[in-house]
């Protein structure tokens, strides 16, 4: 693996993940697994009353340094984020990895440090796990609320 793939900022992010644990009053919890490398990330989400903003998150990453770095960026920046911004960040991260797109901007701009992962397709899934889990948790929470209304 290239030194630029695991540079200092990626390792710093991977070593300092906020909001690790579980969220007792989560609206939804989702666990994602990479079949390629075995990385696992669980995300608990609580949304605002209107379902448009993330109020709280808890993460449990058991992932490689790349997956942990992405989880760190997610967990550090998602609280207070609008749902549409989280979905857009996930889509931009996927485009950066798979299609040569620009890195996500705004509150999730630190994902730019993972741009080197684009050259390693087997690492894409683990890098995407936290954002995929968070977006699925958001959709699950919204679906539950709509069914209860």
C-alpha angles and dihedrals in degrees: 000000000000121000088229089060093060100033123157098271092052090051092046091052092047091052096048110051114163126211095028113172135042133311111227094199097041119152088214141357126204131182121200126192130197109224089197099060106004096246113157129196125181119194127192115195135190118191132202118264091265091048093235101105135047109240100178143002138188123189135195108191122185094171145120119276091270093052090045092050091052090046089052093053090048096048094044095052110027100079106096092013121133113245091239090057091053092049090047091050091052091050092047091049090051091048091048091052100039108024107029091254126160118274118262114276133211121030092354095049092118087076084082087083088070095057091108090066088075088080092057109060094181087064096052095086096052091046091052097045100095095046092045090050093046093049092047090049090051091051092046091051091049092048092050091050093048091050091049094050 
